[in-house]
Amino acid sequence: MTEPATSKPNRHFEVYRTLSEQHPDNLWGQVGASLRAVGNRAEQLVNTIASGIGLRAGDVLLDLGCGNGVLTDLVFSRCAGGLGVDVTESLIATAQNRFARHDRRYMLSDLCRYLAIETSPEQFTKSLCEGSFQYLWPEDARKTLELLCMRFTNVSAIFLGALPDRDKLSVFFGDRPVPDGFPDTPESHIGIWRSAAEVVQLGEETGWHVEICPCVPWEAAFRFDAVLRR
């Protein structure tokens, strides 16, 4: 039997491992999202996700790149639970210790490998990848969407959140020059920058219809969301 393909390693995830070990009680900070914990921003983000994919009480959610589960748990509270998957051991350990329940599970796995070997893919009806898709290497990003389309046949919608907008690089850098190769590597602290047109093309090539949506306000200056539907 052929061994399922695994994602290409990304040194960026070492940052999250370090954050989780140095700040065990700062759950939002561990996943580089401290601003989401200010005021009602976490609730706004969950509302944006739930509205985008039409999340309902009976849905079973698959969260790819779930980190420590701090956001995933809030989204699970809007549906029938599901599974969060992440490749960073310390983050998954936090998710399992703090948020796991009988209907809210967390798994340590490479994303492409998990998608290739899940034995009951039909259980999931919606999927989420918030702030993580840009850290996949291009071949892994394509494979992720292909496997979701081919194997997870009951997933009717995917939320790709906080994608860096290549058309707004100048907003991010201002008068500073863009470093060579910066927009094209998932190992930068922002990940790969794609234009809306590139995301639409990638989705269509892997079997999805793509709707480009505005991010939550505090991320909208140089990011956008995408909702993929069959």
N, C-alpha and C positions, 0 to 999 in steps of 0.2 A: 504494500500500500504506500502511495506517495505521501510524504510528509507535507502537511498543509503549509503554504507559504506564510512567512512572518514578515512583519513590517521592518523596514530598515531602521536601525537604532538612531535615536536622536539625542544628542548630548544636552539639549535644552532641558530635558526632563530631570536631569541631575539638579537643576535649580529648584524644582518643586520638592525633590527629596530633601534637599538641604533646608528649605523653608519649613517643611513639616517637622523636621527634627529639632530645629532651633526655636520654633514657635508652636509648641504642641497645643496651646489653647487658643491661638488666633486662627480659627478655621478659615475665615475668608482670606486672610493674609497668606495662608499656606498655598492657596491656588492663585495668588497674584491678583486678587479681586477685592481688596480691602474696601474700595469705594462702594461696593455693592451692599455693604453692611450699614451704610450711613442712612439714617432716616428710613423711608419706606422704599428704598431702591431695590431691595431684594424682592419685595412684593411686586413692584413694577416689572422687574425682569421676569418673574414667574408668570405674571399676567400676559406679558408679551409672547412668551413661549407658548402658553396654553392657548391663547387666541390664534397664534400663527398656525398651529397644527390642528386646531379644533379639538383640543384635549377634552375628553369626557370621562365621567366617573367609571365607566366600564373598560376604558382603555388600559392596556398593559404596555408600559414604556420601556424601551431599550435606550439607555444613556451611554454613549460611547465617549470615553474620556471624562469619566465622572469625577475624577479627582478624589477628594476626601468625603464626598457625599453631601456637603453642606447645602448646595443648590439642588442636587438630585432629590434629596428628602423633601424639600418644599414642593417640587414638581410632583413627586409621588403622592403627596397629600391631595392632589387634584384628580387622581385617577385610581385605578385598582392596584397600583404598585408596579413592580417590574424588576429590572436588573440594571445595575451600573457596572461598567467594565473600565478598567484603567490599568496601565502598565507599570505604574509607580507603586512599589510595595508598601512604602510607609503611608501613602495616602489611602490606599485600599484598607490597610490595617485600621486607620482612623475611621473610615466609613463603616467597616464591619463592627468595630467596637462601639461606635456612637449611634449609628442609624439603622443597623440591620434589624429586620423583623421578618416574620414568616412570609410576608408579601413584598418585602423590600430587601433584595439581595444585592451583594456586591462581590465582584469577581476580579482577581488579579489575572490579567491576560494581555498579551499582545492583541491589538484590535483585529488585524487581518486573520490571525490564527483563530481567534474566537469565532469570527463570522463564518469561517470555513468549516468549523467542527461542531457548532451548536446543533444538538440533536433534536431540539423542538423549536425551530425558528418560527413556526406558525403561531406560537403563543403571543407574539408581539404585534401590536397594532399601530404604534407610533414610535418614532425614534428622535433622539436629541443628540446634538454634538455642539455644545455651547463653549465657544472660546478655545476649541481644541483642533478643529479641522485643519487650520492653517499650519499646524505643527507636524502634519503628515507629509512625508515625501510625496511628490506628484504621482508616482506609480502606486503608492499606497492609498492616496486619496481616491484615485480612480478605482482601485480594487475594492475599497470600502463601499463605494456607491454601487458598484457592479454586484457585489455579494448581497447587499441589502435588497437590490432589485430581484436577483435571481433566486435567492434562498429564503428571504424573509417576506414571503408573498402576501402576508396579511398586513404588513406595514404600509399604510396608505399615505403617510406624510412623514417627512424628516425636517427637523429644524436645525439649520446650520447657523450658529449665532456668532456675532462679533467678528465677521470676516474683514480683514484689512483691505481697504479699497485702493487699488493700484492707481486709480485716477486721482486720488487725493494724497499722494505722497508729498506733494508740496505743502499741504496743510500741516502734515506731521513734522516735516523738516524745516519749514519756513525758509530762511535765507541760507541755511546750511546745505552743503552738497550731499547728495545721496551716496553713501559708500558703495563701491563696486560690489555687485552681487547681493546687496542687502535685501532687496525685495523678493529674491528668488530662493532663499534658503529657509527651510523650516527650523534651522538651528539658531536663528536670530531671536531676540526677545519678543518680537512681534510675529514671527513666522512668515509664511509666504503671503505676499500681497497679490490679489487677483482683482481684475476689473469685474464689474457686474456681468459684462458680456462673456468673459471667460468662464464664470461660474455657470451661467446659463448654458453655454456650449458643453461644459463638462457634464452637467446634469443630463442634458439631452442625449449625449453620447453614451450614457450609462443607463438610460431607460426612464428618465424622470422629466416631468414638466417643472420648470423653475419659476418661482415668483420672487423678485427682489423686493425686500421690505426695509424700512428704516429701523435702525437700532434704537434701543432706549436712549433718551436724550444725552446722557453724559458720555456715551460712546459714539454718538452719531457723527462727530466731526470728521472722522476718517475711517469709519467702519460701516458695514451694512449686514443685514441678516438675509438669509435665503430660505425659503420653504420649498421643498421638493415634494411633488405629488405624482402618483402613477398616471 
